[in-house]
């Protein structure tokens, strides 16, 4: 399983929006779990002081991340008033179409896209 892709986005939580954001992200996580069977992991983290949110997901391959952006994408606009996206970081090889989808997300939420290409290493994740 050397083609897996890791996605991490980091956002600032807008003042006074933490509770609303927590509820929205819980709903989004349930949606992803129910509608994206190929995703390996999808997790939302908040800093101890509630000012920063990170969303980390692991995909078995590029089509899984592409599917996520297309299926869950319509659920991103309601989150826009709650956060200021800082970065989207993708660890793994991506294609131009996927970069365009990621850049569209930054047009909505702010931030920049950073791509990290794998240099060396391995994964101990069993093929499913």
C-alpha positions in Angstrom: 0.0 0.0 0.0 2.6 2.5 -1.1 0.1 4.8 -2.9 -1.7 6.0 0.3 -2.2 9.8 0.7 -2.2 11.7 3.9 -4.1 15.0 4.1 -3.8 17.6 6.8 -5.5 21.0 7.0 -5.0 23.5 9.7 -7.4 26.4 10.4 -7.9 29.2 12.9 -11.2 29.0 14.7 -13.1 32.3 14.4 -13.8 33.9 17.8 -17.0 32.7 19.4 -17.5 29.9 16.8 -15.9 26.9 18.6 -19.1 25.3 19.7 -20.8 25.6 16.3 -17.6 24.4 14.6 -17.4 21.3 16.9 -20.9 20.4 16.0 -20.4 21.0 12.3 -17.2 18.9 12.3 -18.9 16.0 14.2 -21.6 16.0 11.6 -19.1 16.1 8.8 -17.1 13.2 10.3 -20.3 11.1 10.5 -21.1 11.9 6.9 -17.6 10.9 5.8 -17.8 7.6 7.7 -21.2 6.7 6.2 -20.4 7.8 2.6 -16.8 7.2 2.0 -15.9 3.5 2.6 -12.4 3.7 1.1 -11.1 6.3 3.5 -8.8 4.8 6.1 -9.0 7.5 8.8 -10.7 10.8 9.2 -10.0 12.8 12.4 -10.7 16.3 13.7 -8.5 17.8 16.4 -8.7 21.1 18.3 -5.9 22.8 20.2 -6.2 22.9 24.0 -7.3 26.6 23.9 -9.9 26.0 21.1 -8.3 28.5 18.7 -6.9 26.0 16.1 -8.4 23.0 14.3 -6.6 20.3 12.4 -8.3 17.8 10.1 -6.3 14.7 9.3 -7.3 12.0 6.9 -5.6 9.0 5.4 -6.6 7.7 2.0 -5.7 4.4 0.4 -5.0 6.1 -2.9 -5.5 9.3 -4.9 -9.0 8.4 -6.1 -10.1 8.1 -2.5 -9.0 11.7 -1.8 -10.6 12.9 -5.1 -13.8 11.2 -4.1 -13.8 12.8 -0.7 -13.3 16.3 -2.1 -16.2 15.8 -4.5 -18.6 14.0 -2.1 -17.9 16.0 1.0 -17.1 19.3 -0.8 -20.7 20.5 -0.8 -20.6 20.4 3.0 -17.6 22.7 3.2 -19.4 26.1 2.6 -21.3 26.1 5.9 -18.0 25.7 7.7 -16.4 28.7 5.9 -17.8 31.4 8.4 -16.4 29.4 11.3 -12.8 29.1 10.3 -9.9 30.8 8.5 -8.0 28.0 6.7 -4.2 28.3 7.0 -2.9 25.4 5.1 -3.8 22.2 3.3 -0.9 19.8 3.3 -1.0 16.7 1.2 1.6 14.0 1.7 1.9 11.8 -1.5 1.9 12.2 -5.2 -1.0 14.2 -6.6 -2.2 15.0 -10.1 -3.3 18.4 -11.6 -7.0 17.7 -11.2 -6.6 17.0 -7.5 -4.5 20.2 -7.1 -7.4 22.1 -8.7 -9.9 20.6 -6.3 -7.6 21.5 -3.3 -7.1 25.1 -4.7 -10.9 25.4 -5.0 -11.2 24.6 -1.3 -8.7 27.4 -0.5 -10.7 29.8 -2.6 -13.7 29.1 -0.3 -11.9 28.9 3.0 -8.6 30.7 2.5 -5.1 29.3 3.0 -2.5 27.7 0.8 -1.9 24.2 -0.6 1.4 22.5 0.1 2.3 19.2 -1.6 4.9 16.9 0.0 6.2 14.2 -2.4 7.4 11.0 -0.8 11.2 10.5 -0.9 11.7 7.3 1.0 9.9 5.1 3.5 7.2 2.4 3.8 3.7 1.8 5.2 2.6 -1.1 7.4 -1.0 -0.8 6.4 -2.5 -3.9 5.0 -4.2 -3.7 1.6 -8.0 -3.9 1.9 
